[in-house]
Amino acid sequence: MADDTNTTPMFQIQRIYLKDLSLEQPNSPQILLEQGQPQVEITLNLGAEPIADGMFEVTVTATVTTKVSDKTLFLVEAKQGGIFEIRNIPEEQLKQILGIACPNIVYPYLRAIVSDVCTRAGFPPVMLSEVNFQAMFEAQQAQAQAQPSGAAGNGSGRAGAVN
């Protein structure tokens, strides 16, 4: 029976945490007096790496750049992380868990942080839209397979603008 417990698939959240947070207002206070509709650009990045035997850190980073008349109004970069214990999972399924399931768990925390920091900085909240991490993962896998000697993804990737 001891062997059965050593081969049983395991997935547990160990911790969800804010890894990094940055807010910049490089053109304040002058830009706050300018009129105009701000343009918002949002970029997402995913990362996944082993940190110990059966333990993985998965991060989702959002970079929100808001400009008025080509001048930066504010820039927020937030990186939300999670530590996951994942054992006895086949490699292909592990990649899917790290690239889809874990980011789906971490992302709602990131959305709340970005909205909160924008509000606390005196701006309207920036609401990050829902993300289909499965579609993002599948696109990344297809891109990795299309590269001649492409390095296989480790569950990390980059998404374009999300609005």
N, C-alpha and C positions, 0 to 999 in steps of 0.2 A: 504493500500500500504506500510505502514511502516514495516509491517510484512514481505512482500516480500523481502525487501532489507536485512533484518536480517537473511534470510535463503538462500540467494543467495551464491553459492560457490565462494570463493575468493582465489586467489593465486597471490601474489605480491612479487617481490624481493625488499627488503628494503635496503640491502647493501651487497656488496662483499668486503672482506678485507683479508689481510695477517695477520693471528693471531700469528704465531710464525715462526721464521727462525733461523736455526743454521748451521754453517759451521765449521767443525773441520778438521785440518790437523795435527794429533798428531805426526807423524813421519817426518815432514818437518824440515829442508831442506834435510836431508840425503836421504830419500826415493825418492826424485825427481831426484836423480842421478842414481837410479837403472834402469836397463833395464828389460823389460818383459811386457807381455800382461796383462793389468789390468782385474780383474774379477769384474763385477758389479752385485750387488744384490739390488733389489728394492722391498720394501714392502709398501702396501697401507693399511690404516686404515680409516674407516668411523665412524663418530659420529653424532648423532642427539639428541637434547634435547629441551624441551620447555623452553623458557626464560621469557615469559609473556603470558597472555591470547591471544591465536591465533598467537603467535610469536614463531618461532623456529630457533635455531642455528644449522646449518649443517656444519660439517667440514670434509675435506678430507686431510689426512696426508700422505706424501710420505717420506720414509726413503731410501736414496740411500747410500749404502756402497760400496766403491771401494777399492780393495786390490791389491797389487802386492806382490807376494811371501809371502802370509799370513800376510802381514803387511798392516795396513790401510793407503791408499794413501789419501783419503778424505772421509768424511761423511757429507752428507747434510740431514737435516730434515726440512721439510717445512709443515706448517699447514695453509691451506687456508680455510676461513670461509665464511659463508653467513647467513644473517638474512632474513627469509622468513615469510611473513604474510600469514597464511593459515587458512581459516575459513569455517565452514559449509560443511565439507567434512567428509563422513563416515570413521570410524576408519580404516578399511581395506585399503581404498584408500589413507588415510593419510599416512599409513606405506609405501605404494608404492611411494608416492610423496617424502617422506623424504629419502627413500632408493634408489630411481632411478632418479627421475626428478631433485631434488636439487643437488645431486652429479654431475650430467651431466652438470649443470650450473656452478658449482664451479671448476670442474676439469681442464678446459682449462687454467684458471688463474694459477693454481698450476703447470701445465706443463711449462708454460712460466717462472715462478719464478725459478723452478729447473734448467732449461736450462740456464737462465741468470746468476744465482749465480755460476754455474759451470764455465761458460765462464769468469766471472769476477774474479774468483779465479785462473785463468790461465790454466784451463783444457778444453778439448773438451766438448762441450755441451752434457749433458745427455738428450736424448729425451725420455720422458715417452710415452709409447705406448698408443693407445686408449684402453679404458676399457669398457666392456659391464656391466654396473651397474645393468641392469635387470637380467642377468645371475647370477651375484654375489648375488643379493637380493634373487633370487629364491633358490639358493644353501643354503644361510643362513637360509631361512624360512624352507627348508626341514631339515636342520640340527637341528633347534630349535624344530621341530615337532618330530624328532627322539629321542630327549632326554626325559627321563621318566617324570621328573618334571621340564622340561626345562623352563627357563625364556624366555618368548616371547621377540623377538628382538624389540628394539625401533628405528629401522632404522639405527643402528650402526652395524658395522661388521668389518671383517678383510679379506684381500685378501692376498694370497701368493705372491711369486715373480712375477713380471710383467716384461717381456722383450720385 
